[in-house]
Amino acid sequence: MTAAGFLEGRRLQMARGVLLQCIMGGYPESRFYGSDDGDLALVPDLAQLHRLPWSQQPRALVICDADEFSGESSALSTRGQLKAVIARYAARGLAPVVATELEFFVFAPNTDPTQPFRPPVGLDGRPEEGFSAFSISSNNGLRPFFSEVYACMAALGLPRDTFMHEMGVSQFEINLLHGDPLLLADQTFLFKHLLKEVALKHGLTVVCMAKPLAHTAGSSMHIHQSVVELGSGRNVFSDEAGQPTAAFRHFIGGQQAGMADFTALFAPNVNSYQRLFHPYASPNNACWSHDNRAAGLRIPASSPVARRVENRLPGADANPYLAIAASLAAGLYGIEHELEPSAAIQGEFEVPPALSLPCTLHAALDRLKRSQLAIELFGVEFIEGYVASKTLELTSFHDEITPWERRVLAAQA
């Protein structure tokens, strides 16, 4: 839209079906979004209006809500779903607080998708090799890229807590500061967009796939969650003596009750399950533990005021609005129904069958499709539409034969 049109308040409209567009560009049957495929209004959130600092031509971006013309949020909007979850907390006098940890890889350009990703050439003329987790010099070879990333984050008002090199070759992680869930979802979305745009300027490729490299740790989007009282700001997970509360237990119980049903929301792509199939630091279970990274729900070591639950299931490929909404909705469901969690696990453990999660996209979509909890929390229109779109993507994947199949199976009798 032109700046003049935007400033005049001209309404931007979009077909409802676009909210169910699959990643290859196609759409499920029109019955999932209305046979007439009528328009929605895109209503700008002026708090998220930003001049794009990486663009030479003056350009701006504004995050919008997808609303029906009646003024109600579209049931197919993931941002609208998150706002609805936050409102349910507010109705109980509560406010959730979240922080996201996003991992990503920086690669050289990959013009042939049949070839694996490669690390870029750094300032010393050589690509990174080996593992440089937490190294103080590991990103020096990409200093011009990261310098512009930091500058663009400041220009967009994206505060960062920590930035570090992760386990993989040319893999990095950012921890965004905790705060309002909608704000954090917006910031996570903007940061991923910023990364890719700045990378293109520097001749690089940023990849937020869950598992872009074999034999290497995948990329997650861990979600840290706590709940405070509106007004006082008191963390309801800790009592006056600093001990865990019933609300803390019930929140964990709700998370456990929803993780298997919501796996397809946290792990939305075929590649997501490559990360979960190799569970080192990517636990595909609904167990919980104090400071054990093998558990899907981890309670980090912290002071009572900062007591929180870390959901380690979502990958970097997850929709931040939907992943945060699903995690918080499950926790609130546990508080409302006073669900008790399983016993905490520590050290080496085997996952009980009741706490195992779907390990393929097919199984996860089947679980989501049959979930009464998902329909209760997100509505039948959203769940059926989401499953229909993701089923198209899964079908497209199975329409192709992979290099592994040709390499290994062609010679078999």
Buried (B, 14 or more C-beta within 10 A) or exposed (E): EEEEEBEEEEEBEBBBBBBBBBEEEEBBEEEBBEEEEEBBBBBBEEEBEBEBBBEEEEEEBBBBBBBBEEEEBBBBBBBBBBBBBBEBBEEEEBBBBBBBBBBBBBBBEBEEEEEEBBBBBBEEEEBBEEBBEEEEEBBEBBEEBBEBBBEBBEBBEBEBEEBBBBBBBBBBBBBBBBEBBBBBBBBBBBBBBBBBBBBEEBEBBBBBBBBBBEEBBBBBBBBBBBBBEEEEEBBBBBBEEEEBBEBBBBBBBBBBBBBBBBBBBBBBBBBBBBBBEBBEBBBBBBBBBEEBBBBBBBBBEEEBEBBBBBBBBBBBBBBBBBBBBBBBBBBBBBBEEEBEBBEBBEEEEEBEEEBBBBBBBBBBBBBBBEBEBBBEBBBEBBBBBBBBBBBBBBEBBEEEEEEEEEEEEEEEE
